[in-house]
Amino acid sequence: MKEKIIIIGAGISGLSLAIFLKKAGIDCAVYENYPYKRIEGSSFRINKSGVHVIKELGIEEHIKMSSHSADRMRLLTTDNTEIASINLMQDSTFSRRSIYMQRSDLVEILMRQAKSSGVEVHYNKKLTRFSEDASSVTAYFEDGQQEMGSLLVGADGLHSTVRNQMFPDHLLRYAKSWALYGIASFQDIDSKHVQNLMNGDELFYFSENANFLFSKSHPTDELNLSWQASGYQERKIPKEKFELRNLDELKSDLVKRYGEHGALSEIIKKSFNIIPKQIYCVDPIPSWSKGRAVVIGDSAHTINPNTGYGSSVALEDAMYLAKMLQKHHYTDALYYLEADRKDRINAIQNSLEIFDVSKGFDFSNGFDIGLFSGSTIDPNYKIHWEN
Ligand SMILES: Cc1cc2nc3c(=O)[nH]c(=O)nc-3n(C[C@H](O)[C@H](O)[C@H](O)COP(=O)(O)OP(=O)(O)OC[C@H]3O[C@@H](n4cnc5c(N)ncnc54)[C@H](O)[C@@H]3O)c2cc1C
């Protein structure tokens, strides 16, 4: 049969994989559950390994115009005492810097690039299951359509249908942490104090059992002040006390808990939207592939958002899988994907055991360097497309 790769999920890893496969001359199509719709409010850091992938995808200029790259991060307590100002030692070359941007901007840029590379992206296509025989795999969608291909890639995120069929015993588990995504506009912030405080820097507020990261996330958009917070919570919070709270209730809960005054409370009060999420993860699955199905990104290895690495790793996976498929038979490509990438994923996942920012810090006893040591993440990790 004709080689065709079926990609499930038009998120970060799915769209990136499709662009790289087209570059490699491999036929593919993407199937996405949702209709195409911009969802405002969530934003994230992309580390320099991910920004390097962005350059290789050919979208660097678009990303430059839709992201912010800070030079410094200021660490503060919730009463606005500055603990430290960290020089992020950013390179002068954009593709070697870490950036901050809105997820919706990244997905939109990837989608446009995929379409202009000739990739078919089908929306409103929810995968329900797949089957395979000796020479092909068939994807079955909720609307009754079937699609046949040579390989099925589950780029379908945390709640992956593909992973669930491959390993039904690996269920989602609460990761003892909550998170909030917020978005505001610099224009709405009256206080000169806040404007001066940020002035292009990232602000990282630590409190006992929680942290807040504020960053500019777009150079020109009106909604350009993004934040994310996370905190440690042993037992899942009941929905009515978290996900089902409305915006005003969430704001007043946060201000009550973390103080009425200063930059943190001003940004929270002026936020246009706040998305509450409780964090889930999946214990490591026995293998990232099984027969003609493989998973990448969050569906293969949930990366706790407290590491700040999820999107970078999704981009890296996509690039590496396409590179392996360009050079090898699919069985070898799937073998190398896992064999070559597993140590990196383990190092990132293990970093939380050493430095779990969701637990916050109590700086009242002073600063201890031991908090930050022991990670085995390679800060210079880079995948090369050409050999
Ligand atoms: C609170 C929070 C904060 C975060 N902060 C950061 C951060 O600072 N830095 C960072 O790098 N990462 C962060 N992340 C993680 C990051 O968002 C993910 O790791 C990244 O989006 C994973 O990309 P992906 O392509 O694997 O999955 P996704 O981007 O989730 O894409 C999966 C796609 O598959 C689709 N899909 C699902 N099921 C089906 C189906 N059955 N049929 C068809 N389509 C389907 C979905 O609709 C979606 O479009 C954070 C996540 C959370 C929750």
The ligand as a Gaussian input file, in Angstrom:
#p B3LYP/6-31G(d) Opt

LIG

0 1
 C       -1.227000      24.521000      33.374000
 C       -0.221000      24.159000      32.311000
 C        0.929000      24.954000      32.166000
 C        1.874000      24.618000      31.180000
 N        3.007000      25.377000      31.070000
 C        3.956000      25.044000      30.166000
 C        5.180000      25.798000      30.027000
 O        5.415000      26.805000      30.681000
 N        6.074000      25.398000      29.094000
 C        5.840000      24.306000      28.317000
 O        6.683000      23.974000      27.495000
 N        4.695000      23.582000      28.416000
 C        3.756000      23.913000      29.315000
 N        2.612000      23.167000      29.418000
 C        2.493000      21.923000      28.635000
 C        2.216000      22.085000      27.147000
 O        1.023000      22.818000      26.958000
 C        2.065000      20.673000      26.565000
 O        3.128000      19.875000      27.015000
 C        2.100000      20.689000      25.033000
 O        0.990000      21.430000      24.572000
 C        2.038000      19.265000      24.474000
 O        1.836000      19.270000      23.072000
 P        1.155000      18.021000      22.345000
 O        1.218000      18.291000      20.884000
 O        1.727000      16.766000      22.859000
 O       -0.352000      18.036000      22.832000
 P       -1.451000      19.160000      22.645000
 O       -0.839000      20.471000      22.286000
 O       -2.304000      19.050000      23.864000
 O       -2.285000      18.676000      21.373000
 C       -3.093000      17.525000      21.352000
 C       -4.151000      17.718000      20.264000
 O       -4.812000      16.469000      20.034000
 C       -6.207000      16.689000      19.904000
 N       -6.913000      15.435000      20.219000
 C       -7.031000      14.843000      21.437000
 N       -7.732000      13.699000      21.342000
 C       -8.079000      13.559000      20.025000
 C       -8.825000      12.567000      19.298000
 N       -9.355000      11.491000      19.895000
 N       -8.987000      12.733000      17.953000
 C       -8.434000      13.808000      17.306000
 N       -7.730000      14.770000      17.968000
 C       -7.546000      14.649000      19.310000
 C       -6.465000      17.823000      20.907000
 O       -7.686000      18.492000      20.649000
 C       -5.231000      18.712000      20.677000
 O       -5.440000      19.659000      19.649000
 C        1.643000      23.488000      30.347000
 C        0.461000      22.725000      30.467000
 C       -0.458000      23.047000      31.450000
 C       -1.713000      22.204000      31.587000

